[in-house]
Amino acid sequence: MSSNRAVEALDIVMGVLGNYLHGLRQVPGEVIFKTLKYLAEAQFKNAVLDVDRFRALGLVRTDMMVDHAPLL
């Protein structure tokens, strides 16, 4: 999905989407819920598995964002 379609579907502005994607702003539950409507079941499962893998490696911060510092 393009950024333009995403902001339209999620009813947000482009700057807010950028803040969410760069971890500068926490994504509200209502936006997460809207996003889940657009994910296929396999996409959802892959996303959850990826977070679990990163968490097992100690790469997920307490705010649930991936900590890139150890990777660098």
N, C-alpha and C positions, 0 to 999 in steps of 0.2 A: 504494500500500500504506500502510495506517495505521501510526503509530508502534508501536502495540501489536502488530500483526502482524509488524512488522519485528523488534522485540526478540525475539519468539517464534521467528521463522524463523532469526535469526542467533544465538540462544542467548546474548543479552547482556541487561543491565538497562537501563532507560530512561535513567538518568544517564550511562551509558557512551555510549549512542547520541547523547545531547545533546553530550557532549564531542567525539565524532567529527565531528558536523555543524557544530560551531562552531570546529573546528580546534584544540581545546585538548588533544587527544590524537591521536597518530598511529594510523591504522587498521591493525591487523595484517593480514598477508597472508591468514591463514585466514578473516578476516571478509570481506575483499575477494572471495576465492574463493567464499564462500557467497553473497555479494551478486550475483555475476555469473550465478548460476543463475536468478535472478529477472528478469534483463534480457532483453528481446527483442533480436535482432541489431541492429535499427534504433536502439534506445535506446543500445546499446553504442557503435555507430558515431557517433551524435550526441554522446555524452559525450566520446569521444576527439577528435572534431573541435573541440569547444568548448575543450578543454584546449589543443590545438594553436593555436587562434586566440588564446587568452589569452597563451600563451607567445610567440607572434609579436609581440604588442603589449607584451611585457615585463611582463606582469601576473601571472606565475607565479613564486613564490618558490622557493628551492632545495629546500624541503621539499615541493614540488609543490602548495602551497596557493595560492589566488588572492590576490594582494596588492591589497586594496581601497583602500589609501591613495591611489594615483594616481587612482583613479576618483572619490574624494571631492574 
